[in-house]
Structure formats: structure tokens, C-alpha cells
């Protein structure tokens, strides 16, 4: 894989214009992926509209049937059952009762660690390779994406102030990226919904705006309100199977649950030359019948 230059200089920064490093990233580091995306036909009538919404706002969210094919919905049902079963384990329930995870994020239980080894034919991999989802991500990024990571976690109420990813931040994985979050239970304001500030993603009107803040990576609500009033924030509440597609180089945070838990599956899609090391581990022989864009995602 070609190494992207000046990685540290561009991590957690939203580009405001097409600079020389950006052109290198797109046309040299990801030239073949860009050409494939430009020449590929669309197979779903609404993926272009969804991609345009993300390009405009940085985010789209709603029922999973809006963003997945029938195959993807079947894979989601299987994956959801498996992850929800993990969330009911004695170990997980004991951690919730204790009120503090031993993970570096004390409010979060990793139901599926980032270094988990996935079988190629597992429901989660099939879901992450859903043809409609990949097509939407490709249309937004302008290149055929790489499935960078798969995760699943449970957020639960904890004592103290919001911390870590519960504070506003930009993600570091790539110059542009899409993260997908799928709620596996109903998430209202008390369960800490994902929150996003539209039009702060790369090449948007808010890309260059950086609120004054004390921490090098995180921004408190109070600090953020001085630049982006809270009425501009989107709080992504919804029933189980609500699905969020967002360029998380834009400002976002996970809410802090105060009552009840939030359980979700997440996928990260990047270019073929991401700024951060890829986390996905998949084993097994290639599945017969994979499309070209699915093979590129692996």
C-alpha cells in the first residue's frame, strides 16, 4: 500500500480546499479506486441522493432500510441478534452494575474488540460489504472505499462529567471518511445519542472553523457553543435499527447516557491510503460472487 505523506499534519483536520497533498491522496494513492468509482454504474436509485446529502451536511440518518439492500438487512438481523446476546452476558451486566469499565473509556464496553478476527462469511462482514452501502460511501468519497474497521459496543451511565469521545472531536483515520453507526436498541436523549454539527466536514463552510478549547483533541459543550450554537447540533435519536452515515472528520460526539444503555454496531470506511493503521482482520477464502467494489473493500 502506498504511504500517504505528512500523515500527522492532516490527522483530525478538515480540508477546506483541494491542496497538493489532497490531489496526491486521491489521484496517486487512490488513483485506481477513483477511476473505478467514476466509471461504475449505480445499481440503486437513491444512493446518489443520499451521498449528496452527506456531501452537503456531512451526515444522513434514518431507518436502516433506507441505506441497506435486502441482503444487508438480512445480515443486520443476524449480526444484531449476535451482538445483543453478547450484551446480555453476565460479564457485561456485572460491569454495568459496577458503573465503570476497565477499558480506557470507562463508560464503554467493547462487545466486539477492534482486533477481533472475523470470518469472511460472518454476518458483520456481509453487512459491512453491503452493495448499497458501499455504493453510497463510494459516491460520497469519490473513490471505491476500504472497510477499515468493524466494532460493536455498549455505552452505559457513569458518574462524573463527559469525557473522551463524549466530548466534541474530529476523527483521525483519513482525509475524508464515512463512519456508520447502527443502533441495536431504542436510543432517546437519555441514552446518549450520537451528535453531529452539520457542515463542519471537509470542504464544507465550517471546515476551517476551530472553536477555542483547552484540550488538544476534545472540545466541551460550553466551548463549542461559543462558535456553534446548540440549535445547530443534530442529536440522532431513533428506534432500534436506526442507521447513521457521517463523515466524522466533521465535529461529533457520543452523548453521555444518564438512563439506560446504547448498543450499536459501527463500520469505518476510508480510502486505500488512510492516515491511521487499518484495524480490520478478516480470514477465509474469498466468497464466490463478490462484486468488484466488495473485493476492493476487503
C-alpha positions as CSV (number, residue, x, y, z in Angstrom):
1,X,0.0,0.0,0.0
2,X,1.3,3.5,-0.9
3,X,2.0,5.6,2.2
4,X,0.3,8.9,2.5
5,X,2.8,11.7,3.1
6,X,2.6,14.1,6.1
7,X,0.1,11.9,7.9
8,X,0.4,13.7,11.3
9,X,-0.1,17.1,9.7
10,X,-3.5,16.1,8.4
11,X,-5.0,14.0,11.2
12,X,-8.1,15.5,12.8
13,X,-8.2,18.4,10.3
14,X,-10.9,19.1,7.9
15,X,-9.6,20.3,4.5
16,X,-11.1,23.5,3.1
17,X,-9.8,23.1,-0.4
18,X,-8.1,20.7,-2.8
19,X,-4.5,21.1,-1.9
20,X,-1.5,19.3,-3.4
21,X,-1.5,16.6,-0.7
22,X,-5.2,16.0,-1.4
23,X,-4.5,15.6,-5.1
24,X,-1.7,13.1,-4.2
25,X,-4.1,11.2,-1.9
26,X,-6.9,11.0,-4.5
27,X,-5.0,10.5,-7.8
28,X,-1.8,8.8,-6.8
29,X,-2.5,7.0,-3.6
30,X,-6.1,6.1,-4.7
31,X,-5.9,6.7,-8.4
32,X,-7.3,3.3,-9.4
33,X,-10.1,3.5,-6.8
34,X,-11.0,6.9,-8.1
35,X,-11.2,5.7,-11.7
36,X,-13.3,2.7,-10.7
37,X,-15.7,4.9,-8.8
38,X,-16.0,7.3,-11.8
39,X,-16.7,4.5,-14.3
40,X,-19.0,2.4,-12.2
41,X,-22.7,2.3,-12.8
42,X,-25.1,2.9,-9.9
43,X,-27.4,0.0,-9.0
44,X,-29.7,1.7,-6.6
45,X,-31.9,4.7,-7.4
46,X,-31.4,6.6,-4.2
47,X,-27.7,6.2,-3.4
48,X,-26.9,9.4,-5.3
49,X,-29.4,11.4,-3.3
50,X,-28.1,10.1,0.0
51,X,-24.4,10.8,-1.0
52,X,-25.4,14.3,-2.0
53,X,-27.0,14.8,1.4
54,X,-23.8,13.7,3.1
55,X,-21.7,15.9,0.8
56,X,-23.9,18.9,1.8
57,X,-24.5,18.3,5.5
58,X,-21.8,15.7,6.5
59,X,-24.5,13.3,7.8
60,X,-27.6,11.3,6.9
61,X,-29.6,9.1,9.3
62,X,-32.8,7.2,9.4
63,X,-34.2,3.6,9.3
64,X,-31.7,1.0,8.1
65,X,-33.9,0.0,5.2
66,X,-33.1,3.4,3.7
67,X,-29.4,2.5,3.4
68,X,-29.2,-1.2,3.0
69,X,-30.1,-3.7,0.3
70,X,-32.3,-6.7,1.2
71,X,-29.1,-8.8,1.7
72,X,-27.8,-6.2,4.0
73,X,-31.0,-6.2,6.1
74,X,-30.8,-9.9,6.5
75,X,-27.1,-9.7,7.6
76,X,-28.1,-6.9,10.0
77,X,-30.8,-9.1,11.6
78,X,-28.2,-11.9,12.1
79,X,-25.5,-9.6,13.4
80,X,-27.9,-7.7,15.7
81,X,-29.0,-11.0,17.4
82,X,-25.4,-12.0,18.0
83,X,-24.3,-8.6,19.5
84,X,-27.4,-8.3,21.6
85,X,-26.7,-11.8,23.0
86,X,-23.2,-10.6,24.0
87,X,-24.7,-7.5,25.7
88,X,-26.8,-9.8,28.0
89,X,-23.8,-11.8,29.2
90,X,-23.1,-12.0,32.9
91,X,-19.7,-10.2,32.5
92,X,-21.2,-7.3,30.7
93,X,-24.1,-6.9,33.1
94,X,-21.6,-7.0,36.1
95,X,-19.6,-4.2,34.5
96,X,-22.8,-2.1,34.0
97,X,-23.8,-2.7,37.7
98,X,-20.3,-1.7,38.8
99,X,-20.6,1.6,36.9
100,X,-17.1,1.7,35.5
101,X,-15.5,-0.2,32.7
102,X,-11.8,-1.2,32.9
103,X,-11.5,-0.1,29.3
104,X,-9.7,3.3,28.7
105,X,-13.2,4.7,28.1
106,X,-14.9,4.0,31.5
107,X,-18.4,4.4,30.0
108,X,-18.0,1.9,27.2
109,X,-17.9,-1.9,27.0
110,X,-16.3,-3.3,23.8
111,X,-18.7,-6.1,22.8
112,X,-16.5,-6.7,19.8
113,X,-12.9,-5.5,20.1
114,X,-11.2,-3.8,17.2
115,X,-8.7,-6.6,16.8
116,X,-11.4,-9.3,16.7
117,X,-10.8,-11.8,13.8
118,X,-13.8,-12.0,11.5
119,X,-14.7,-14.9,9.2
120,X,-15.2,-13.6,5.7
121,X,-18.8,-15.1,5.6
122,X,-19.8,-13.7,9.0
123,X,-23.0,-11.5,9.3
124,X,-20.9,-8.5,10.3
125,X,-18.6,-8.7,7.3
126,X,-21.5,-9.3,5.0
127,X,-23.2,-6.3,6.5
128,X,-20.1,-4.1,6.1
129,X,-19.8,-5.2,2.4
130,X,-23.5,-4.5,1.6
131,X,-23.6,-3.4,-2.0
132,X,-25.9,-0.5,-1.5
133,X,-24.0,0.8,1.5
134,X,-20.7,0.6,-0.4
135,X,-22.2,2.4,-3.4
136,X,-23.4,5.3,-1.2
137,X,-20.0,5.6,0.5
138,X,-18.2,5.4,-2.8
139,X,-20.4,8.2,-4.3
140,X,-19.6,10.4,-1.3
141,X,-15.9,9.7,-1.2
142,X,-15.4,9.8,-5.0
143,X,-13.5,6.5,-4.8
144,X,-14.1,2.9,-4.0
145,X,-13.7,2.6,-0.2
146,X,-11.8,0.3,2.0
147,X,-13.6,-1.3,5.0
148,X,-11.2,0.0,7.7
149,X,-12.7,-1.3,10.9
150,X,-15.7,-3.2,12.4
151,X,-16.8,-2.7,16.1
152,X,-19.7,-3.1,18.4
153,X,-20.1,-1.5,21.9
154,X,-22.4,-0.7,24.7
155,X,-22.4,2.7,26.4
156,X,-23.9,3.0,29.9
157,X,-24.4,5.7,32.5
158,X,-21.3,6.6,34.7
159,X,-20.6,9.2,37.4
160,X,-18.8,12.4,36.6
161,X,-18.5,14.7,33.6
162,X,-18.5,13.7,30.0
163,X,-15.1,12.5,28.9
164,X,-13.1,11.1,25.9
165,X,-15.4,10.6,22.9
166,X,-18.3,12.0,24.8
167,X,-16.7,15.4,24.0
168,X,-16.7,17.0,20.6
169,X,-13.8,16.0,18.3
170,X,-12.8,15.2,14.7
171,X,-11.7,11.7,13.8
172,X,-8.1,10.9,12.6
173,X,-8.5,7.9,10.2
174,X,-8.4,9.7,6.9
175,X,-8.8,13.0,4.9
176,X,-12.4,12.0,4.2
177,X,-14.2,9.0,5.6
178,X,-17.5,7.6,6.5
179,X,-18.4,6.0,9.8
180,X,-21.6,4.1,10.1
181,X,-23.4,3.5,13.4
182,X,-26.4,1.2,13.7
183,X,-28.4,1.3,17.0
184,X,-29.4,-2.1,18.2
185,X,-31.8,-0.7,20.8
186,X,-34.1,2.4,21.0
187,X,-32.0,5.5,21.7
188,X,-33.6,8.6,23.2
189,X,-31.9,11.7,24.7
190,X,-31.4,9.9,28.0
191,X,-29.4,7.1,26.3
192,X,-26.6,9.3,24.9
193,X,-27.3,9.6,21.2
194,X,-24.7,10.3,18.6
195,X,-24.5,14.1,18.0
196,X,-23.1,15.9,15.0
197,X,-22.6,19.5,13.8
198,X,-23.6,19.7,10.1
199,X,-21.3,21.4,7.6
200,X,-18.1,21.0,9.6
201,X,-16.9,18.1,7.4
202,X,-14.1,18.5,4.8
203,X,-14.8,21.1,2.1
204,X,-17.8,22.5,3.9
205,X,-18.4,26.0,5.1
206,X,-17.5,25.1,8.6
207,X,-14.4,23.0,7.8
208,X,-11.9,25.7,8.7
209,X,-13.6,26.8,12.0
210,X,-11.9,25.6,15.1
211,X,-13.5,26.7,18.4
212,X,-11.2,27.8,21.2
213,X,-10.6,24.9,23.5
214,X,-8.1,23.8,26.2
215,X,-7.7,20.1,25.4
216,X,-5.6,19.3,22.3
217,X,-8.3,16.8,20.9
218,X,-11.6,17.3,22.7
219,X,-14.0,20.2,23.0
220,X,-16.6,20.7,25.7
221,X,-20.2,21.7,25.1
222,X,-19.5,25.0,26.7
223,X,-16.6,25.7,24.4
224,X,-18.4,24.5,21.3
225,X,-21.5,26.7,22.0
226,X,-19.4,29.9,21.7
227,X,-18.8,29.0,18.0
228,X,-21.6,26.7,17.0
229,X,-24.8,27.3,19.0
230,X,-26.5,24.2,20.2
231,X,-29.5,24.7,17.9
232,X,-27.2,23.8,15.1
233,X,-26.3,20.4,16.6
234,X,-28.1,17.3,15.4
235,X,-29.0,14.7,18.0
236,X,-29.5,11.3,16.3
237,X,-32.2,9.7,18.4
238,X,-34.3,6.8,17.0
239,X,-35.6,3.3,17.4
240,X,-33.5,0.1,17.1
241,X,-32.1,-0.3,13.6
242,X,-31.7,3.5,13.2
243,X,-28.6,3.9,10.9
244,X,-26.2,6.9,10.8
245,X,-23.8,7.7,8.0
246,X,-21.4,10.5,8.8
247,X,-18.1,12.0,7.8
248,X,-16.7,12.1,11.3
249,X,-13.9,14.4,10.3
250,X,-16.8,16.8,11.0
251,X,-17.4,17.7,14.7
252,X,-19.3,15.0,16.5
253,X,-19.5,13.3,19.9
254,X,-21.2,10.3,21.5
255,X,-23.8,11.5,24.1
256,X,-23.4,10.7,27.8
257,X,-26.1,8.2,28.9
258,X,-28.0,9.2,32.0
259,X,-30.6,6.5,32.0
260,X,-30.4,3.2,30.1
261,X,-27.8,1.9,27.6
262,X,-26.9,2.5,24.0
263,X,-25.9,-0.6,22.0
264,X,-24.5,-0.3,18.4
265,X,-22.6,-1.7,15.6
266,X,-20.1,0.5,13.8
267,X,-18.2,0.4,10.5
268,X,-15.4,2.7,9.3
269,X,-14.8,3.3,5.6
270,X,-11.6,5.0,4.3
271,X,-9.6,5.3,1.2
272,X,-7.0,2.7,0.3
273,X,-4.3,5.0,1.9
274,X,-5.7,6.0,5.2
275,X,-3.9,8.2,7.7
276,X,-4.4,5.6,10.5
277,X,-3.4,2.0,10.6
278,X,-6.2,-0.4,9.4
279,X,-7.8,-2.4,12.2
280,X,-9.9,-4.9,10.3
281,X,-8.8,-8.6,10.5
282,X,-10.7,-11.0,8.1
283,X,-9.8,-14.6,7.4
284,X,-11.2,-17.1,5.0
285,X,-11.2,-17.8,1.3
286,X,-12.9,-15.2,-1.0
287,X,-16.6,-15.6,-1.2
288,X,-17.8,-16.6,-4.7
289,X,-19.9,-13.9,-6.2
290,X,-18.3,-10.9,-4.6
291,X,-18.6,-7.8,-6.8
292,X,-15.5,-5.7,-7.7
293,X,-16.4,-3.0,-5.2
294,X,-16.8,-5.6,-2.4
295,X,-13.4,-7.1,-3.2
296,X,-11.8,-3.7,-3.1
297,X,-13.4,-3.0,0.3
298,X,-11.5,-6.0,1.7
